[in-house]
Each structure stands twice: as C-alpha cells, then as structure tokens.
C-alpha cells in the first residue's frame, strides 16, 4: 500500500513538473508570437500615424489654397469697385465741365480724387499679382 501511495505521489509530482515544463515552453512560444504581433501592431500604428500626418498636411495645404483663392477673389472685387469709382468721378468731372457748374478748385479736387483712386487701383493690382504668384 505504501508503495502504491508513493507511486501515485511520484506520478502527481512528475505530471506537475511535466505540466510546468510544457507551460514554460508554450509561454516562451507565446511570448515570441506576442512579440511578433506587437512588432506588427507597432508597424501598423506607425503607418497609420504617418498617413494621418500626411492627410493633415494635405488638408492644411488645401486650406491655404482656399484662403489664397478667397483673397484673390476679394482683390478682384476691390479692383472692380475702384474702377467703377474712377469712372463715376470722371463722369462727374466731365458733366460739371460741360455744364460749367464746377469751379477750378472743384475741378482740381475731382482730379485729385481720380489720381488717388488710380494709385489705389495700381496698388491693388500689384497685390493681386503677388497673390496669383503665391497660388
């Protein structure tokens, strides 16, 4: 009976040792597999981050282009309104000269306004050229 009992205890101890040995080997295999998976996950994360960074950069570039286009549109509108203002002042000056209702001082004032408007128009056109070059 003692021998059977010792044999059973010995079997349990040896099975536990074998089970621990199997677990250790499988855990090292799992560890290697986990490391491989972690490396793959890191690569995927890095790729995703690079892609997100690239998309963010493209979005910023697109936003910059849209802003430039808006500025160009505003400059063109400003130039158009300035041209209309010049034409209006010239028409008033001619009409006043023809009727003879303008004094020489008034004529000079209108001509000065026209000159200022033309200078402003030239500046706006230069700004528009610069914006077009940026685009």
C-alpha positions in Angstrom: 0.0 0.0 0.0 2.9 2.3 0.8 4.4 1.5 -2.5 1.2 2.4 -4.4 0.8 5.6 -2.4 4.4 6.6 -3.1 4.0 5.7 -6.7 0.8 7.8 -7.0 2.5 10.8 -5.3 5.5 10.4 -7.6 3.2 10.3 -10.6 1.5 13.5 -9.5 4.8 15.3 -8.9 6.2 14.2 -12.2 3.0 15.2 -14.1 3.1 18.6 -12.4 6.7 19.0 -13.4 5.9 18.0 -16.9 2.9 20.3 -17.0 5.1 23.2 -15.7 7.7 22.4 -18.3 5.1 22.3 -21.1 3.7 25.6 -19.8 7.1 27.2 -19.8 7.8 26.1 -23.3 4.4 27.2 -24.6 4.7 30.5 -22.7 8.0 31.2 -24.4 6.4 30.4 -27.7 3.5 32.6 -26.9 5.9 35.3 -25.9 7.7 35.1 -29.2 4.4 35.2 -31.0 3.3 38.1 -28.9 6.5 40.0 -29.7 5.9 39.4 -33.4 2.4 40.6 -33.1 3.5 43.6 -31.1 6.0 44.5 -33.8 3.4 44.1 -36.5 1.0 46.3 -34.4 3.7 48.9 -33.9 4.3 49.0 -37.7 0.6 49.4 -38.4 0.3 52.2 -35.8 3.4 54.0 -37.3 1.9 53.6 -40.8 -1.5 55.0 -39.6 0.3 57.9 -37.8 2.2 58.7 -41.0 -0.9 58.5 -43.0 -2.8 60.8 -40.6 0.1 63.2 -40.6 0.2 63.3 -44.4 -3.6 63.8 -44.6 -3.3 66.6 -42.0 -0.6 68.3 -44.1 -2.7 67.9 -47.3 -5.7 69.4 -45.5 -3.6 72.4 -44.3 -2.3 72.9 -47.9 -5.8 72.7 -49.3 -6.9 75.3 -46.6 -4.1 77.6 -47.6 -5.0 77.4 -51.3 -8.7 78.1 -50.5 -7.6 81.1 -48.4 -5.4 82.4 -51.3 -8.3 82.0 -53.7 -10.6 83.9 -51.4 -8.1 86.7 -51.1 -7.7 86.8 -54.9 -11.5 87.0 -55.3 -11.6 89.9 -52.8 -8.9 91.8 -54.6 -10.6 91.4 -57.9 -13.8 92.7 -56.4 -11.9 95.6 -54.9 -10.3 96.4 -58.2 -13.6 96.3 -59.9 -15.2 98.6 -57.4 -12.2 101.0 -57.7 -12.6 101.1 -61.5 -16.3 101.9 -61.1 -15.4 104.7 -58.7 -12.9 106.2 -61.1 -15.4 106.1 -64.0 -18.0 107.7 -61.8 -15.6 110.5 -60.8 -14.5 111.1 -64.4 -18.2 111.2 -65.5 -19.0 113.8 -62.8 -16.0 115.8 -63.8 -16.9 115.8 -67.4 -20.5 116.6 -66.7 -19.5 119.5 -64.4 -17.1 120.9 -67.1 -19.7 120.7 -69.8 -22.4 122.4 -67.7 -19.8 124.8 -66.3 -21.0 124.3 -62.7 -17.6 123.4 -61.3 -15.2 126.0 -60.2 -11.5 125.5 -60.8 -11.0 124.4 -57.2 -13.8 121.8 -57.5 -12.2 120.5 -60.8 -8.8 120.2 -59.0 -10.4 118.3 -56.1 -12.1 115.9 -58.5 -8.9 115.3 -60.4 -7.0 114.7 -57.1 -9.6 112.1 -56.1 -9.3 110.4 -59.5 -5.5 110.4 -59.1 -5.7 108.9 -55.6 -8.2 106.3 -56.8 -5.9 105.3 -59.7 -2.9 105.0 -57.4 -5.0 102.8 -55.1 -6.1 100.8 -58.1 -2.5 100.2 -59.2 -1.6 99.1 -55.6 -4.5 96.6 -55.6 -3.4 95.2 -59.0 0.1 94.7 -57.7 -1.2 92.9 -54.6 -3.4 90.7 -56.9 -0.3 89.8 -59.0 1.6 88.7 -55.8 -1.4 86.6 -54.7 -1.5 84.9 -58.1 2.2 84.1 -57.9 1.7 82.5 -54.4 -1.1 80.4 -55.8 
